[in-house]
Amino acid sequence: MLAVIVNLITIAVVTGFQQEVRQKVSGFGSHLFIMSAGDAGVYEAEPIREAQPFYEQLKKDKQIKTINPVGYKPVLFQSEENEVTYKLPDGTDTTEIQQNVLGAIIKGVGSEYNLNFYKQNLRKGKLPQYTNDSLSNEILISKKLADDLGYKVNDEVDAFFVRKQPVKRKFKVVGIYETGLEEFDKKTVIGDLKYVQELNDWGIKANIVIEDTTVRGNLIVKADITGGNGNYRCDWGNGFESFTRFVICPFEDTTIRLIASDYWSDIRVPTSQTTLPDTAYLKMTVKGAEFAPCNFQLNELNELDKKYVDNDPQKYYIFSQGKSVLCEAQAGSGTSNAYVGGFEVELKNWDDLDAVAERIRKQIDFKPTPFDEVLIVQSIKQIENEIFVWLGFLDINVLIILVLMILIGIINMGSALLVLILVRTNFIGILKSMGANNWSIRKIFLTQAAFLIGKGMLWGNAIGLAICFLQTKFGFLSLNPDVYYLSKVPIDLHFSHWLLLNAGTLIVCLISLILPSIVITRIKPAKAIRFE
């Protein structure tokens, strides 16, 4: 009975623990992640094109549930100002204004991303809604992060990002989740993929500006480019060139077009082999004496005097002697939305993980894409290797416990059988004197032992299953989530595990009792009948 209780609970707890942690870790990421090859981890991976040839193929794979592009961006969140009062060494009170700053990672997802994992663990608010047409500032944060920073649902919060220049953005907290995996909860924030693409400076974004200074009264047109690798080339209408600015004196209405791209060493390399280019325009409308020489005015700060229209920084007048020029800049839409940090692949069945991973690796790993990208496929077991190695060690613990408890059961039942034989020595002698052979007598005692084993198993199953049911229903056994990743002991008992445990216990114990039953063959009928 004791062996069955302990083994039943051990299998249920370890299986439940492994499955619960595995599901939660996979919920934060995915079963497989396709990313750029290199030494960088998932969160720092180089961007890759979203329009990959394997995307539609994998979506049709029967073993794959979903495949979605994602991106990651480190972020610093700042709390509101709080007054903190404390005592000085001299006993007087003093008050200070404090603000907490915590780091996290925004995981950018699109409109088709499956948020069921976060829905199951949602504690307050709602899930964020993202569309393909507009940029959303809605985010989903963990209860751990909300408690540490004092955030509540519908709060507008400040977030800071590191780029070439630090950037501050405001986000709206629409929901708070809690999974119990504090190590993941405190760092994972769900946001809009388009925000992450923009904040990571993926792709190229081009604009045309008029510099605030002049050259002998003439204007300086400048390409304002961000993103890419920082090594830019410009096509002003005659092919790519290295210069990013030129001098102009507009005599008539003019439209300037800029195609901006980056390059590594050869300025003539095709754009398909570099970051996707972006296109910007600047329209200059001349009013007044069109052919008057340019002598554009500078203000008291020695800067070009600009008069903005409707406070629009992209639309303004500049003035020269005898004429004015209306400048209307149209910035490029940027190509950041063509890049992602990688693709999450969710499988229908966890048991298929290794086989599907190997199959997809043969298709993708280290085979250059049409965009000269080199990709690799990583499984969740590789990404979170330490956790899954730890979970694997639990199988060894289960095996040790099972063996020890079955040994205890065998020893106890062996002792019980020997006692039965000792007490029934006269009975054995009478049967032998009547012509019964040793094996038929041994079968009688083995049958009685089987009844004893069955009785112990019946009570063991009743008590073990009751404990498992109560834990599943009420969760009265708790855990420290900082150590075990879970807040209560999980239970997961499959019928096949229960059946194998009971059948194995019965068969192993009965087989092991064959040896002690050999004692019956040593008993002599004449001595056994006189045995007191």
C-alpha positions in Angstrom: 0.0 0.0 0.0 2.8 2.4 0.9 4.7 1.7 -2.2 1.6 2.3 -4.4 0.8 5.5 -2.7 4.3 6.9 -2.9 4.8 5.8 -6.5 1.5 7.0 -7.6 2.0 10.5 -6.1 5.6 10.6 -7.4 4.6 9.9 -11.0 1.6 12.3 -10.9 3.7 15.1 -9.4 6.8 14.7 -11.6 4.7 14.3 -14.7 2.6 17.3 -13.8 5.6 19.4 -12.9 7.4 18.6 -16.1 4.3 19.2 -18.2 3.4 22.4 -16.4 6.8 24.0 -16.6 7.2 22.8 -20.2 3.9 24.3 -21.3 4.6 27.6 -19.6 8.2 27.9 -20.9 6.9 27.0 -24.4 4.0 29.5 -23.9 6.5 32.4 -23.5 8.3 31.3 -26.6 7.5 28.4 -28.9 8.5 24.9 -29.6 10.9 26.0 -32.5 12.4 29.3 -33.3 13.8 30.2 -36.8 16.4 33.0 -36.6 19.5 34.4 -38.1 22.6 32.2 -37.6 25.2 33.6 -35.2 26.3 33.8 -31.6 23.5 36.1 -30.6 20.6 34.7 -28.5 16.9 34.9 -29.4 16.5 38.4 -27.9 19.5 39.9 -29.8 19.2 38.1 -33.1 19.9 40.0 -36.3 16.8 40.8 -38.3 15.7 38.7 -41.2 13.2 39.2 -44.0 9.6 38.4 -43.2 8.9 37.2 -46.7 10.7 33.9 -46.4 10.0 31.1 -49.0 9.5 28.5 -46.2 6.8 30.5 -44.5 3.8 29.3 -46.5 5.3 25.8 -46.7 5.4 25.4 -42.9 1.9 26.9 -42.5 0.6 23.9 -44.5 2.6 21.3 -42.5 0.1 19.0 -40.7 2.4 18.7 -37.6 2.6 22.5 -37.2 -0.1 24.4 -35.4 1.0 28.0 -36.0 4.0 29.9 -37.4 4.3 33.6 -36.6 6.9 36.3 -37.0 8.0 38.0 -33.8 10.6 40.6 -32.6 12.2 41.6 -29.4 13.3 44.9 -27.9 14.8 45.7 -24.5 13.0 48.4 -22.6 13.2 50.4 -19.4 9.9 51.1 -17.6 9.7 54.0 -15.1 7.2 54.2 -12.2 5.4 57.3 -11.1 7.1 59.6 -8.5 6.5 58.4 -4.9 7.2 60.2 -1.7 9.3 58.0 0.7 9.7 59.1 4.3 12.5 57.7 6.5 14.4 58.6 9.6 17.9 60.2 9.7 20.5 59.1 12.3 19.5 62.1 14.5 15.9 60.9 14.6 14.3 63.4 12.4 12.1 62.5 9.4 13.0 63.3 5.9 11.0 62.8 2.7 12.4 62.0 -0.8 10.9 61.6 -4.2 11.8 58.2 -5.7 11.1 56.5 -9.0 11.7 52.9 -9.8 13.1 51.8 -13.1 13.0 48.2 -14.2 14.2 46.5 -17.4 12.1 44.1 -19.4 11.8 42.9 -23.0 9.0 43.8 -25.3 8.0 40.8 -27.4 6.4 42.2 -30.6 3.6 40.1 -32.0 1.2 40.6 -35.0 -2.5 40.5 -35.4 -2.5 36.7 -36.2 -0.4 35.7 -33.1 -2.1 33.2 -30.8 -2.4 34.8 -27.3 -4.3 31.9 -25.7 -1.4 31.2 -23.3 -1.7 34.7 -21.9 -5.5 34.5 -22.0 -5.4 31.5 -19.7 -3.2 33.4 -17.3 -4.9 36.8 -17.5 -5.6 38.3 -14.1 -6.9 41.8 -14.9 -8.0 43.8 -18.0 -8.0 42.3 -21.5 -5.6 41.2 -24.2 -4.1 43.8 -26.5 -5.6 44.1 -30.0 -3.2 44.6 -32.9 -4.0 45.2 -36.6 -2.0 45.3 -39.8 -3.1 48.8 -40.6 -2.3 50.9 -37.5 0.4 51.1 -34.8 -0.9 50.3 -31.3 0.6 51.4 -28.0 -1.3 48.7 -26.0 0.8 46.4 -23.9 0.3 43.3 -21.7 2.5 43.1 -18.6 2.9 40.7 -15.8 1.6 41.1 -12.2 5.2 41.0 -11.0 6.1 44.0 -13.1 2.9 45.8 -12.3 3.4 45.4 -8.5 7.0 46.5 -8.6 6.2 49.6 -10.6 2.7 50.4 -9.2 1.1 50.0 -12.6 -2.7 49.4 -13.0 -4.9 48.5 -16.0 -5.4 51.5 -18.3 -2.3 53.4 -17.0 -0.2 55.4 -19.4 3.4 54.4 -18.7 6.7 55.8 -19.7 9.2 53.5 -21.5 12.7 54.2 -22.6 14.6 52.6 -25.5 18.3 52.6 -26.4 19.0 53.6 -30.0 21.5 55.9 -31.5 19.6 58.5 -29.5 17.6 57.4 -26.4 13.9 57.3 -27.2 10.9 57.7 -24.8 7.5 56.3 -25.7 4.2 56.1 -23.8 2.3 52.8 -23.7 -1.1 51.9 -22.3 -1.4 48.9 -20.0 -4.5 47.1 -21.1 -4.0 43.8 -19.3 -2.0 42.1 -16.5 -1.1 38.4 -16.5 0.5 36.0 -14.1 1.9 32.5 -14.9 3.9 31.7 -11.7 7.2 31.5 -13.7 8.5 34.7 -12.1 11.8 34.5 -14.0 9.8 34.9 -17.2 7.0 37.0 -15.8 9.2 39.9 -14.7 10.9 40.3 -18.1 8.2 39.6 -20.7 5.9 42.3 -22.0 3.6 41.8 -25.0 3.5 44.7 -27.5 2.9 45.5 -31.2 5.4 44.0 -33.6 5.3 47.2 -35.7 6.6 49.1 -32.7 9.4 46.7 -32.2 10.4 46.9 -35.9 10.5 50.6 -35.8 12.4 50.9 -32.5 15.0 48.4 -33.6 15.8 50.5 -36.6 15.3 47.5 -38.9 15.2 48.4 -42.5 15.8 51.9 -43.9 13.8 55.1 -43.3 14.5 58.1 -45.5 13.6 61.7 -45.4 14.8 64.9 -47.2 15.5 68.0 -45.2 16.8 71.5 -45.9 19.8 72.2 -43.6 19.7 75.2 -41.4 22.7 76.8 -43.0 23.4 78.0 -46.6 26.3 78.0 -49.0 26.7 81.5 -50.5 22.9 82.0 -50.1 22.0 78.6 -51.7 20.2 75.8 -50.0 21.7 72.5 -48.8 19.5 69.5 -49.5 20.3 66.6 -47.1 19.3 63.0 -47.0 18.2 62.2 -43.4 18.5 58.4 -43.2 18.1 56.0 -40.3 18.4 52.2 -39.9 20.4 49.8 -41.9 24.1 49.3 -41.1 24.8 53.0 -41.1 26.8 53.0 -44.3 24.4 54.8 -46.7 24.2 55.5 -50.4 21.8 57.8 -52.2 20.1 57.7 -55.6 19.1 61.3 -56.5 18.1 60.3 -60.0 21.4 59.1 -61.6 22.1 55.9 -59.7 23.6 55.3 -56.3 26.3 57.6 -55.1 28.0 58.1 -51.8 27.2 61.8 -51.2 24.2 62.5 -49.0 23.7 66.2 -49.7 24.0 68.8 -52.4 23.6 72.5 -53.0 20.6 73.9 -54.9 19.1 77.2 -55.9 15.5 76.6 -56.9 14.5 78.8 -59.9 11.3 76.8 -60.7 9.0 74.3 -59.1 11.0 71.2 -58.4 10.4 67.7 -57.0 13.4 65.9 -55.6 13.3 62.1 -55.2 15.6 60.2 -53.0 16.1 56.4 -52.9 18.2 55.5 -49.9 19.9 52.2 -49.2 22.9 50.9 -47.3 25.9 48.9 -48.5 28.9 47.1 -47.1 31.9 47.6 -49.4 30.7 47.9 -53.0 28.4 50.8 -53.7 27.1 49.1 -56.8 25.9 45.9 -55.1 22.2 45.2 -56.0 19.6 46.3 -53.5 18.3 42.8 -53.1 21.6 41.9 -51.3 21.3 44.7 -48.7 18.7 46.3 -46.5 15.5 47.1 -48.5 15.7 50.7 -49.8 13.3 53.5 -48.9 12.0 56.4 -51.1 11.4 60.0 -50.0 10.3 63.2 -51.8 10.7 66.9 -51.4 8.5 69.2 -53.3 9.7 72.8 -53.7 7.1 75.4 -55.0 8.7 78.7 -56.0 6.6 81.9 -55.7 7.6 85.4 -56.8 10.6 86.2 -59.0 11.5 82.7 -60.1 14.8 83.5 -61.7 16.0 85.9 -59.0 19.4 84.8 -57.5 19.3 82.9 -54.3 20.1 84.7 -51.1 18.1 82.9 -48.5 17.8 84.7 -45.2 19.3 83.6 -41.9 17.8 84.6 -38.5 19.5 86.0 -35.5 20.8 82.5 -34.5 22.4 82.3 -37.9 20.0 79.6 -39.0 17.8 79.4 -42.1 14.6 81.3 -41.4 11.7 78.8 -41.7 8.0 79.6 -41.4 6.1 76.4 -40.6 2.6 75.8 -42.0 0.1 74.5 -39.3 3.1 73.6 -37.1 4.0 70.8 -39.5 7.8 70.2 -39.5 7.5 68.7 -43.0 5.9 71.8 -44.5 7.4 75.3 -44.3 8.3 78.4 -46.2 11.8 79.8 -46.7 12.5 83.2 -48.1 15.0 84.8 -50.5 15.2 88.3 -52.0 12.2 88.6 -54.3 10.8 85.1 -53.9 9.7 82.5 -51.4 9.9 78.7 -51.6 7.3 76.3 -50.1 9.0 73.1 -49.1 6.8 70.0 -48.6 8.7 66.9 -47.5 7.3 63.5 -47.8 9.2 61.0 -45.7 9.5 57.4 -46.8 7.2 54.9 -45.1 10.3 53.0 -44.1 11.1 49.3 -44.7 11.2 48.2 -41.0 8.0 46.2 -41.4 9.7 43.9 -43.9 12.0 42.6 -41.1 11.4 40.4 -38.1 13.5 38.9 -35.3 12.5 35.4 -36.2 9.6 33.0 -36.6 8.0 31.0 -33.7 6.8 27.6 -34.7 4.2 25.9 -32.4 3.6 22.2 -32.9 0.4 20.3 -32.4 2.1 17.6 -30.3 5.1 18.0 -28.0 6.2 14.4 -28.7 6.9 15.4 -32.3 9.4 18.1 -31.3 12.6 16.3 -32.0 11.5 14.7 -35.2 10.0 18.0 -36.7 13.0 20.0 -35.5 15.3 17.7 -37.4 13.2 17.7 -40.5 13.0 21.5 -40.6 16.7 21.9 -39.9 17.5 19.8 -43.0 15.3 22.3 -45.0 16.6 25.6 -43.5 19.8 25.3 -41.4 22.8 27.2 -43.0 21.2 27.2 -46.5 21.4 30.8 -47.8 18.0 32.4 -48.5 17.2 34.4 -51.7 18.2 37.4 -49.6 21.7 36.0 -48.7 20.6 35.3 -45.1 21.8 32.3 -43.2 19.2 30.9 -40.8 19.1 28.2 -38.1 16.4 26.4 -36.3 16.5 26.2 -32.5 14.2 24.1 -30.3 12.9 25.3 -26.9 15.1 22.6 -25.4 18.2 24.5 -26.8 16.9 28.0 -26.0 16.1 27.1 -22.4 18.6 24.3 -22.0 19.2 24.7 -18.3 15.5 24.3 -17.5 15.0 21.2 -19.6 18.2 19.5 -18.4 16.9 20.1 -14.9 13.5 18.6 -15.9 15.3 15.6 -17.4 17.1 14.9 -14.1 13.6 14.5 -12.5 13.2 11.3 -14.5 16.2 9.8 -12.7 14.7 10.8 -9.3 11.4 9.1 -10.3 13.2 5.9 -11.3 15.1 5.9 -8.0 11.9 6.3 -6.0 10.1 3.7 -7.9 12.8 1.1 -7.5 13.2 1.8 -3.8 9.5 1.6 -3.1 9.1 -1.6 -5.1 12.1 -3.1 -3.2 10.4 -2.2 0.0 7.2 -3.8 -1.2 9.1 -6.9 -2.3 10.8 -7.2 1.1 7.6 -6.8 3.0 5.7 -9.2 0.8 8.5 -11.7 1.0 8.5 -11.5 4.8 4.7 -11.9 4.8 4.9 -15.0 2.6 7.6 -16.6 4.8 5.4 -16.0 7.8 2.4 -17.6 6.0 4.6 -20.6 5.1 5.8 -20.9 8.7 2.3 -20.7 10.2 1.0 -23.2 7.7 3.8 -25.8 8.0 1.4 -28.5 9.2 -0.9 -27.7 6.4 2.0 -28.1 3.9 2.9 -31.4 5.4 -0.6 -32.8 5.2 -0.9 -31.8 1.5 2.4 -33.4 0.7 1.4 -36.6 2.5 -1.7 -36.7 0.4 0.3 -36.5 -2.8 0.4 -32.8 -3.7 3.5 -31.7 -5.5 5.6 -28.7 -4.5 4.5 -26.4 -7.4 0.8 -26.9 -6.7 1.4 -26.0 -3.0 3.5 -23.0 -4.0 0.7 -21.8 -6.2 -1.7 -21.8 -3.2 0.6 -19.6 -1.2 1.4 -17.3 -4.2 -2.3 -16.9 -4.8 -2.8 -15.9 -1.1 0.2 -13.4 -1.5 -1.5 -12.0 -4.7 -4.7 -11.4 -2.6 -2.6 -9.5 0.0 -0.8 -7.5 -2.8 -4.2 -6.7 -4.4 -5.6 -5.5 -1.1 -2.6 -3.3 -0.5 -2.8 -2.0 -4.1 -6.5 -1.3 -3.6 -6.0 0.8 -0.5 -2.9 2.4 -2.0 -4.8 3.5 -5.1 -7.7 4.8 -3.1 -5.5 6.9 -0.8 -3.1 8.0 -3.6 -5.8 9.0 -6.1 -7.7 10.8 -3.3 -4.6 12.9 -2.5 -4.1 13.7 -6.2 -7.7 14.7 -6.6 -7.6 17.0 -3.5 -4.4 18.7 -4.7 -5.9 19.2 -8.2 -9.1 20.6 -6.7 -7.8 22.7 -3.9 -4.0 23.0 -4.3 -3.3 22.8 -0.6 0.4 21.9 -1.2 2.2 25.1 -2.3 5.7 25.8 -3.7 8.1 28.7 -3.7 7.8 30.0 -7.3 11.3 31.6 -7.0 12.8 28.1 -6.7 10.4 25.8 -8.5 8.8 28.1 -11.1 5.3 27.1 -9.8 3.2 28.3 -6.9 1.6 25.0 -6.1 2.3 21.3 -6.6 1.0 20.2 -10.1 -0.7 16.9 -10.6 -1.0 15.1 -14.0 -1.7 11.3 -14.0 -2.3 9.6 -17.3 -4.4 6.4 -17.3 -1.5 4.6 -19.1 0.9 5.5 -16.3 -1.6 4.4 -13.6 -2.2 1.1 -15.4 1.5 0.4 -16.0 2.3 1.2 -12.3 -0.3 -1.2 -11.0 0.4 -4.0 -13.4 4.1 -3.6 -13.0 3.9 -3.6 -9.2 1.7 -6.7 -9.2 3.8 -8.7 -11.7 7.2 -7.7 -10.2 6.1 -8.5 -6.6 4.6 -11.9 -7.6 7.7 -12.9 -9.6 9.9 -11.9 -6.7 7.9 -14.1 -4.4 8.7 -17.2 -6.4 12.1 -17.3 -4.8 11.0 -17.3 -1.1 8.3 -19.8 -2.0 11.1 -22.3 -2.7 11.1 -22.9 1.1 8.1 -25.1 0.6 10.2 -27.6 -1.3 12.5 -28.0 1.7 9.7 -29.0 4.0 9.5 -32.8 4.8 5.9 -34.1 5.4 6.8 -36.2 8.4 8.5 -33.3 10.3 5.9 -30.8 9.1 2.9 -32.7 10.4 4.6 -32.9 13.9 5.6 -29.2 13.7 4.2 -27.0 16.5 
